[in-house]
Amino acid sequence: MKNKKGVEMVPAIIITFIIVLVVLVVMVFIFRTYIGKETDVLQEQLDSFGDEDKDGIRNFLDKCPCDCGVNENDGCPEATTPPKTKPDSCKNNLNVCK
């Protein structure tokens, strides 16, 4: 054996590789446990941001953003006709779909 330094380095390289692998596994676990929950909350808020009555029709397309309606009637309930103008606020009159 002419090159003893190369042979002596193999255990150090293997140990370094194992340490790096363990650190990556721990980081992925932490990301999925803590940051993943925050991502779910943020996604839920973004999904409901543009649909006040939760009928699946975004407010900019919904002619009746305060009432649960159907897509075929521009977001208004089936028995009503869509108003010409949208209400400014639904705070007092909000019929949320279940």
C-alpha positions in Angstrom: 0.0 0.0 0.0 1.6 3.1 -1.2 -1.3 5.5 -0.4 -2.3 5.1 3.2 -4.0 8.5 3.4 -6.7 7.5 0.9 -7.6 4.4 2.9 -7.6 6.4 6.2 -10.1 8.9 4.7 -12.8 6.3 3.8 -14.3 6.1 7.3 -14.3 9.9 7.7 -16.2 10.2 4.4 -18.7 7.6 5.3 -19.3 9.2 8.7 -19.7 12.6 7.1 -22.2 11.2 4.6 -24.3 9.6 7.4 -24.3 12.8 9.4 -25.5 14.8 6.3 -28.2 12.2 5.6 -29.4 12.4 9.2 -29.5 16.2 9.1 -31.5 16.1 5.9 -34.0 13.6 7.3 -34.5 15.8 10.4 -35.0 18.9 8.3 -37.6 17.2 6.2 -39.4 16.0 9.3 -39.4 19.5 10.8 -40.6 21.1 7.5 -43.5 18.7 7.1 -44.5 18.9 10.8 -44.4 22.6 11.4 -44.2 24.5 8.1 -46.5 22.0 6.4 -49.3 22.9 8.8 -48.8 26.6 8.1 -49.0 26.0 4.4 -52.3 24.2 4.8 -53.8 27.1 6.8 -52.5 29.6 4.2 -54.0 27.5 1.3 -57.3 27.3 3.1 -57.4 31.1 3.5 -56.5 31.6 -0.1 -59.2 29.2 -1.2 -61.9 31.0 0.7 -60.7 34.5 0.0 -62.6 35.1 -3.2 -65.8 33.2 -2.3 -67.7 34.8 0.5 -70.8 32.5 0.5 -68.7 29.3 -0.2 -70.8 28.2 -3.2 -67.8 27.5 -5.4 -68.2 30.6 -7.5 -65.7 33.4 -7.1 -67.0 36.8 -6.0 -65.9 38.5 -9.2 -68.1 36.1 -11.2 -70.9 35.8 -8.6 -73.9 38.1 -9.2 -75.2 37.2 -5.7 -72.1 37.0 -3.5 -74.2 37.0 -0.3 -76.4 34.1 -1.2 -75.6 30.5 -1.9 -76.4 29.8 -5.6 -75.7 27.8 -8.7 -73.3 28.4 -11.5 -76.0 28.3 -14.2 -77.8 31.3 -12.5 -74.6 33.4 -12.2 -74.2 32.4 -8.5 -77.7 33.3 -7.4 -80.3 30.9 -6.0 -82.3 29.0 -8.7 -85.6 30.7 -7.9 -84.3 34.3 -8.2 -83.1 36.5 -11.0 -79.6 38.0 -10.8 -79.6 41.7 -9.8 -78.1 44.2 -12.1 -75.6 45.4 -9.5 -73.7 43.5 -6.8 -74.2 44.5 -3.1 -71.2 46.3 -1.6 -71.1 44.2 1.6 -72.6 40.9 2.8 -71.8 41.3 6.5 -75.5 41.4 7.7 -77.0 39.2 5.0 -74.7 36.2 4.3 -76.3 32.8 3.5 -73.3 30.5 3.5 -73.5 27.1 1.7 -72.9 24.1 3.7 
